[in-house]
Amino acid sequence: MNLTRVGAIVVRQFYLMRSSPTRVVPLFAWVAIDIVLWGFIARYLDGATKGGPNFVTSLLGAVLLWDFFTRIMHGLITAFLEDVWSRNFLNVFATPLTITEYVAGLVVTSVLTSLVGLVAMLALAGGVFGLPFATYGAAFVPFISILFLFGIALGIFASACVLRFGPAAEWLAWPLPALLSPFAAVFYPLSVLPSWMQWIAHAMPPAYAFENMRAIVAGNAASPGGLAIGLALAVGYIALAFAFFVRIHKSAVRSGLLARYSAESAG
């Protein structure tokens, strides 16, 4: 892997954002709105149920983590779609750039843009609403890691779907986190789900992060085994998503689909 080529993908995204401030605002605007909205809801619930669960720690913490996951996934698919929208996709693969270097560049771009949103969320949640991050302790690192890795996997998978079915399929990519959220048990324990949904949830890395988050808020210890399973699943999904992207790319090259790529349809 040539790191210079990976850096070129990142630099291109930097220049796009520098030339258009409207691309920068969504990096922190939407997450800020979510934190403010759910922060006041959590504060209200704390006041209405005195002596009950700490909603700022549990509810606002869940919103922060889920928003981070969503920003990671959307950051990657947005970087990919920038090449699609500008009709630059074919030009990119006319260069010596390999598919591994291209995907790595998208991942690095997603990490950097998502960090902006994460800083905004941490500042608002901690500074304005007093979210006590110390409550989560060292487990906060695996929480973030699981959601980060799964967000990358989902972003690569969504990009492959757009590559296969064309730009018109991007509407499938944006709602993916929302479609998965009922199974991820973001705001409620897995035990409230019907058994068939629990089976699906156990195959999803975020469920392990949020179950352990609730355990810590309830005063219990996190499960190292559960967090390890979540991390292993997330890494496995990245491998599968990348293999899927490579397969779709090779198929598009062989069939000539890549050359016919247009804003209306890819096939």
C-alpha positions as CSV (number, residue, x, y, z in Angstrom):
1,M,0.0,0.0,0.0
2,N,1.3,3.4,-1.0
3,L,0.6,5.9,1.8
4,T,1.2,8.8,-0.6
5,R,-1.8,7.7,-2.7
6,V,-3.9,7.2,0.4
7,G,-3.0,10.7,1.5
8,A,-4.0,12.0,-1.9
9,I,-7.6,10.8,-1.3
10,V,-7.6,12.6,2.0
11,V,-6.1,15.8,0.6
12,R,-8.7,15.8,-2.1
13,Q,-11.5,15.8,0.5
14,F,-9.7,18.5,2.4
15,Y,-9.7,20.8,-0.6
16,L,-13.3,20.1,-1.3
17,M,-14.2,21.2,2.3
18,R,-11.9,24.2,2.2
19,S,-13.5,25.4,-1.0
20,S,-17.1,24.9,0.3
21,P,-17.9,25.8,3.9
22,T,-21.4,24.2,3.4
23,R,-19.6,20.8,3.5
24,V,-18.0,21.7,6.9
25,V,-21.2,22.7,8.8
26,P,-22.9,19.3,8.7
27,L,-19.8,17.8,10.4
28,F,-20.9,19.2,13.7
29,A,-24.3,20.9,13.2
30,W,-26.5,17.8,13.2
31,V,-24.7,16.1,16.1
32,A,-24.9,19.4,18.1
33,I,-28.7,19.5,17.5
34,D,-29.1,15.9,18.6
35,I,-27.1,16.4,21.8
36,V,-29.0,19.6,22.6
37,L,-32.4,18.0,21.9
38,W,-31.8,14.8,23.8
39,G,-29.9,16.6,26.5
40,F,-32.9,18.6,27.5
41,I,-35.2,15.5,27.2
42,A,-32.8,13.6,29.6
43,R,-32.7,16.6,32.0
44,Y,-36.5,16.8,32.0
45,L,-36.8,13.0,32.6
46,D,-34.3,13.3,35.5
47,G,-36.4,16.0,37.1
48,A,-39.7,14.2,36.5
49,T,-38.4,10.9,38.0
50,K,-36.3,11.9,41.0
51,G,-34.7,8.9,42.6
52,G,-35.0,6.9,39.4
53,P,-32.4,6.1,36.7
54,N,-29.9,8.8,35.6
55,F,-31.2,9.6,32.1
56,V,-28.3,12.0,31.4
57,T,-25.8,9.2,31.8
58,S,-27.8,6.5,30.1
59,L,-30.0,8.2,27.5
60,L,-27.6,11.0,26.5
61,G,-24.7,8.7,26.5
62,A,-26.5,6.3,24.2
63,V,-27.4,9.2,21.8
64,L,-23.7,10.4,21.8
65,L,-22.4,6.9,20.9
66,W,-25.0,6.2,18.3
67,D,-24.4,9.6,16.6
68,F,-20.7,8.9,16.6
69,F,-21.4,5.6,14.8
70,T,-23.7,7.3,12.3
71,R,-21.2,10.0,11.6
72,I,-18.5,7.4,10.9
73,M,-20.7,5.6,8.4
74,H,-22.0,8.7,6.7
75,G,-18.5,10.2,6.6
76,L,-17.2,7.3,4.5
77,I,-20.2,7.1,2.2
78,T,-20.1,10.9,1.7
79,A,-16.4,10.8,0.7
80,F,-17.2,8.1,-1.8
81,L,-20.2,9.9,-3.2
82,E,-18.2,13.1,-3.7
83,D,-16.4,11.2,-6.5
84,V,-19.8,10.0,-7.9
85,W,-21.4,13.4,-7.8
86,S,-18.5,15.0,-9.5
87,R,-18.2,12.3,-12.2
88,N,-14.7,11.7,-11.0
89,F,-15.0,8.1,-10.1
90,L,-13.8,6.7,-13.4
91,N,-10.8,9.2,-13.4
92,V,-9.8,7.9,-9.9
93,F,-9.5,4.3,-11.1
94,A,-7.7,5.3,-14.3
95,T,-4.7,6.2,-12.0
96,P,-2.3,3.6,-10.4
97,L,-4.4,3.9,-7.3
98,T,-5.4,0.4,-6.0
99,I,-8.8,-0.4,-4.5
100,T,-7.1,-1.0,-1.1
101,E,-5.5,2.5,-1.2
102,Y,-8.8,4.1,-2.3
103,V,-10.8,2.5,0.5
104,A,-8.1,3.3,3.0
105,G,-8.2,6.9,1.9
106,L,-12.0,6.9,2.5
107,V,-11.6,5.4,5.9
108,V,-9.0,8.0,7.0
109,T,-11.2,10.8,5.7
110,S,-14.2,9.4,7.6
111,V,-12.1,9.2,10.8
112,L,-10.9,12.8,10.5
113,T,-14.3,14.3,9.7
114,S,-16.0,12.2,12.5
115,L,-13.5,13.4,15.1
116,V,-14.9,17.0,14.5
117,G,-18.4,15.8,15.4
118,L,-17.1,13.7,18.3
119,V,-15.3,16.8,19.8
120,A,-18.5,18.8,19.4
121,M,-20.6,16.1,21.0
122,L,-18.2,15.7,24.0
123,A,-18.0,19.4,24.6
124,L,-21.8,19.9,24.6
125,A,-22.7,16.7,26.5
126,G,-20.1,17.2,29.2
127,G,-19.9,21.0,29.4
128,V,-23.6,21.9,29.0
129,F,-25.4,18.9,30.3
130,G,-22.8,17.5,32.7
131,L,-22.6,14.0,31.2
132,P,-20.1,12.2,33.5
133,F,-17.8,10.4,31.2
134,A,-15.9,9.0,34.2
135,T,-18.9,6.8,34.9
136,Y,-18.0,4.7,31.8
137,G,-14.4,4.4,32.8
138,A,-11.9,2.6,30.6
139,A,-14.9,0.8,28.9
140,F,-15.5,4.0,27.0
141,V,-12.6,3.0,24.7
142,P,-14.0,-0.3,23.6
143,F,-17.5,1.2,23.2
144,I,-16.1,3.8,20.8
145,S,-13.9,1.2,19.1
146,I,-16.8,-1.2,18.4
147,L,-19.0,1.5,17.0
148,F,-16.1,3.0,15.0
149,L,-15.2,-0.3,13.4
150,F,-18.8,-1.3,12.6
151,G,-19.4,2.2,11.2
152,I,-16.5,1.7,8.8
153,A,-17.8,-1.7,7.8
154,L,-21.3,-0.4,7.1
155,G,-19.9,2.6,5.1
156,I,-17.8,0.3,2.9
157,F,-20.8,-2.0,2.3
158,A,-23.1,1.0,1.5
159,S,-20.4,2.3,-1.0
160,A,-20.3,-1.1,-2.7
161,C,-24.1,-1.1,-3.1
162,V,-24.0,2.3,-4.7
163,L,-21.1,1.2,-7.0
164,R,-23.2,-1.8,-8.0
165,F,-26.6,-0.3,-8.4
166,G,-25.6,3.3,-9.3
167,P,-26.0,6.7,-7.7
168,A,-29.7,6.4,-7.6
169,A,-29.2,3.7,-4.9
170,E,-27.7,6.2,-2.5
171,W,-31.1,6.5,-0.9
172,L,-30.4,3.0,0.4
173,A,-27.3,4.1,2.2
174,W,-28.4,7.1,4.3
175,P,-31.2,5.3,6.4
176,L,-29.1,2.2,7.1
177,P,-28.2,3.2,10.7
178,A,-31.9,4.0,11.4
179,L,-32.9,0.6,10.0
180,L,-30.4,-1.2,12.3
181,S,-31.1,0.9,15.4
182,P,-34.1,-1.3,16.7
183,F,-31.8,-4.3,16.7
184,A,-28.8,-2.5,18.2
185,A,-30.8,-1.8,21.4
186,V,-29.6,1.7,21.7
187,F,-32.1,3.0,24.2
188,Y,-33.4,-0.2,25.8
189,P,-32.1,-3.6,26.9
190,L,-32.0,-6.6,24.6
191,S,-34.4,-8.4,27.0
192,V,-37.4,-6.3,25.8
193,L,-37.0,-7.6,22.2
194,P,-38.8,-10.6,20.9
195,S,-36.5,-13.7,20.5
196,W,-36.1,-13.4,16.7
197,M,-34.9,-9.8,17.1
198,Q,-32.5,-10.9,19.9
199,W,-30.9,-13.4,17.5
200,I,-30.2,-10.6,15.0
201,A,-29.1,-8.3,17.8
202,H,-26.5,-10.8,19.0
203,A,-24.9,-10.7,15.5
204,M,-24.6,-6.9,15.6
205,P,-21.6,-5.3,17.4
206,P,-23.4,-2.2,18.6
207,A,-25.7,-4.3,20.8
208,Y,-22.7,-5.4,22.9
209,A,-21.5,-1.8,23.4
210,F,-24.9,-0.5,24.5
211,E,-25.7,-3.5,26.8
212,N,-22.4,-3.0,28.6
213,M,-23.0,0.8,28.7
214,R,-26.3,0.2,30.5
215,A,-24.6,-2.3,32.9
216,I,-22.0,0.3,33.9
217,V,-24.7,3.0,34.4
218,A,-26.6,0.5,36.6
219,G,-23.5,0.1,38.8
220,N,-22.4,-3.2,37.4
221,A,-19.1,-4.1,35.7
222,A,-18.8,-4.3,32.0
223,S,-18.4,-7.8,30.5
224,P,-14.9,-8.2,28.9
225,G,-16.2,-11.3,27.0
226,G,-19.2,-9.3,25.6
227,L,-16.9,-6.4,24.5
228,A,-14.4,-8.9,23.0
229,I,-17.3,-10.5,20.9
230,G,-18.4,-7.1,19.8
231,L,-14.9,-6.1,18.7
232,A,-14.4,-9.5,16.9
233,L,-17.7,-9.1,15.1
234,A,-16.9,-5.6,14.0
235,V,-13.4,-6.6,12.6
236,G,-15.1,-9.5,10.8
237,Y,-17.7,-7.3,9.2
238,I,-14.9,-4.9,8.0
239,A,-13.2,-7.9,6.3
240,L,-16.5,-9.0,4.7
241,A,-17.4,-5.5,3.6
242,F,-14.1,-4.9,2.0
243,A,-14.2,-8.3,0.2
244,F,-17.7,-7.4,-1.0
245,F,-16.4,-4.0,-2.3
246,V,-13.5,-5.6,-4.1
247,R,-15.8,-8.2,-5.7
248,I,-18.2,-5.5,-6.9
249,H,-15.4,-3.3,-8.2
250,K,-13.9,-6.2,-10.2
251,S,-17.3,-7.2,-11.6
252,A,-17.9,-3.5,-12.6
253,V,-14.5,-3.4,-14.4
254,R,-15.0,-6.7,-16.2
255,S,-18.5,-5.9,-17.4
256,G,-17.7,-2.3,-18.4
257,L,-20.1,-1.0,-15.8
258,L,-17.5,1.3,-14.5
259,A,-17.0,3.0,-17.8
260,R,-20.8,3.6,-18.1
261,Y,-21.1,5.0,-14.7
262,S,-23.5,8.0,-14.8
263,A,-25.6,10.1,-12.4
264,E,-28.8,8.2,-13.4
265,S,-27.9,4.5,-13.3
266,A,-25.0,2.1,-13.1
267,G,-26.6,-0.8,-14.7
